[in-house]
Amino acid sequence: MEYEFAPLEGITGPEFRRVHHRFFPGVDRYFTPFLSPTQHHVFPSRELRQVLPEENQGLTVVPQILTKNAGDFLWAAGELAAMGYSEVNLNLGCPSGTVTAKGKGAGFLADLAGLTQFFDEVFEKAPVAVSVKTRLGMVEAEEFEPLLLLFCRYPIARLTVHPRVREDHYKHPVRLEAFDRFLPRCTLPVCFNGGVTAVDQCRRLQARWPKVEAFMIGRGLLADPALIRRLKGGPPAGREELRAFHDALYTGYCRRFQSTKQAVYHMKELWRYLRCLFDGFDPYLRPLRKAADGPAYEAVVSAVFRSCPLRTDALPDW
Ligand SMILES: Cc1cc2nc3c(=O)[nH]c(=O)nc-3n(C[C@H](O)[C@H](O)[C@H](O)COP(=O)(O)O)c2cc1C
């Protein structure tokens, strides 16, 4: 079984991936948040940093691309191949209104003819393997019927299915029954993604779908950075270890942004999830939200690590 770290825009950038790998090695593949190539065929510096080999040393990284234009996709895939990547991933899941309105991300799922043309060209010319991360459709799960037939006509390296539709965003319960129905008909290597937060729960899903060759985990890994290590038989995160992970990330962000305030802002994004691993976190919610500078933030974090017991499994509240 392989375990992958899902792309999370704004959180799982290069600093995060490096620090996570240093403290909790064992993730088989990290996916970058999506890059959006345009007709100008240059990566803006923010996107370039995501994929520069020196930013990703020692990690296995798959760059993700968000576009509906085969030419732009192939340009990006060519640049990434030249940097040494052997696979790129197509984003067919982003639910954001600004993305779907342009027919990209989950919005592309509504255009079967466009997708067919896109894949015809991409699979004829791609210099690297192409995998796909998809939702079930825009509005209802039945849309996946023709989509799956379409996907299975191409040599997609791995089809990662997040069994929600666009209108579910990230809230609606993951549609496990729909995944049950479609899985037997999928002839591609499959990865499941969505809602995994605990070891036993993941084991039950693995027993339910022996055909699934990989699990991709996002927010569950932000809440419990040791989740993949535990799934591979290793120990849970210890308090000291978690504190060291936190401190290395915070220091890394301070260095990267040259601004403690920016670093605090980014750390708070992580705490939206990490707090779920601590029992009795509630009294610290407000102080954490209000902490506007380094010293205030560091004081709240020290109090949390001093007073809140670690849970065995994170208790998701997202
Ligand atoms: C803040 C945030 C940012 C995300 N950014 C991306 C992204 O860049 N590309 C992508 O394919 N999915 C993105 N996702 C979706 C996740 O990769 C994943 O599919 C989703 O969170 C469900 O998995 P999980 O329940 O394990 O988190 C994002 C989700 C969140 C909450």
Ligand as a Chemical Component Dictionary entry (heavy atoms), coordinates in Angstrom:
data_LIG
# 
_chem_comp.id                   LIG 
_chem_comp.type                 NON-POLYMER 
_chem_comp.pdbx_formal_charge   0 
_chem_comp.three_letter_code    LIG 
# 
loop_
_chem_comp_atom.comp_id 
_chem_comp_atom.atom_id 
_chem_comp_atom.alt_atom_id 
_chem_comp_atom.type_symbol 
_chem_comp_atom.charge 
_chem_comp_atom.model_Cartn_x 
_chem_comp_atom.model_Cartn_y 
_chem_comp_atom.model_Cartn_z 
_chem_comp_atom.pdbx_ordinal 
LIG C1  C1  C 0 -7.009  24.398 2.051  1  
LIG C2  C2  C 0 -7.091  23.335 0.984  2  
LIG C3  C3  C 0 -6.305  23.462 -0.153 3  
LIG C4  C4  C 0 -6.361  22.476 -1.164 4  
LIG N1  N1  N 0 -5.569  22.599 -2.280 5  
LIG C5  C5  C 0 -5.610  21.625 -3.246 6  
LIG C6  C6  C 0 -4.780  21.677 -4.418 7  
LIG O1  O1  O 0 -3.972  22.584 -4.618 8  
LIG N2  N2  N 0 -4.913  20.671 -5.329 9  
LIG C7  C7  C 0 -5.781  19.622 -5.144 10 
LIG O2  O2  O 0 -5.866  18.721 -5.986 11 
LIG N3  N3  N 0 -6.555  19.548 -4.059 12 
LIG C8  C8  C 0 -6.484  20.508 -3.108 13 
LIG N4  N4  N 0 -7.247  20.380 -1.985 14 
LIG C9  C9  C 0 -8.026  19.130 -1.780 15 
LIG C10 C10 C 0 -7.185  18.110 -1.015 16 
LIG O3  O3  O 0 -6.043  17.726 -1.741 17 
LIG C11 C11 C 0 -8.022  16.847 -0.701 18 
LIG O4  O4  O 0 -8.486  16.317 -1.915 19 
LIG C12 C12 C 0 -9.200  17.144 0.205  20 
LIG O5  O5  O 0 -8.811  17.936 1.311  21 
LIG C13 C13 C 0 -9.838  15.848 0.716  22 
LIG O6  O6  O 0 -8.880  15.029 1.350  23 
LIG P1  P1  P 0 -8.684  15.016 2.960  24 
LIG O7  O7  O 0 -10.047 14.793 3.559  25 
LIG O8  O8  O 0 -7.729  13.898 3.220  26 
LIG O9  O9  O 0 -8.141  16.369 3.326  27 
LIG C14 C14 C 0 -7.231  21.359 -1.004 28 
LIG C15 C15 C 0 -8.017  21.253 0.152  29 
LIG C16 C16 C 0 -7.956  22.218 1.138  30 
LIG C17 C17 C 0 -8.826  22.046 2.372  31 
# 
loop_
_chem_comp_bond.comp_id 
_chem_comp_bond.atom_id_1 
_chem_comp_bond.atom_id_2 
_chem_comp_bond.value_order 
_chem_comp_bond.pdbx_ordinal 
LIG C1  C2  SING 1  
LIG C2  C3  SING 2  
LIG C2  C16 DOUB 3  
LIG C3  C4  DOUB 4  
LIG C4  N1  SING 5  
LIG C4  C14 SING 6  
LIG N1  C5  DOUB 7  
LIG C5  C6  SING 8  
LIG C5  C8  SING 9  
LIG C6  O1  DOUB 10 
LIG C6  N2  SING 11 
LIG N2  C7  SING 12 
LIG C7  O2  DOUB 13 
LIG C7  N3  SING 14 
LIG N3  C8  DOUB 15 
LIG C8  N4  SING 16 
LIG N4  C9  SING 17 
LIG N4  C14 SING 18 
LIG C9  C10 SING 19 
LIG C10 O3  SING 20 
LIG C10 C11 SING 21 
LIG C11 O4  SING 22 
LIG C11 C12 SING 23 
LIG C12 O5  SING 24 
LIG C12 C13 SING 25 
LIG C13 O6  SING 26 
LIG O6  P1  SING 27 
LIG P1  O7  DOUB 28 
LIG P1  O8  SING 29 
LIG P1  O9  SING 30 
LIG C14 C15 DOUB 31 
LIG C15 C16 SING 32 
LIG C16 C17 SING 33 
# 
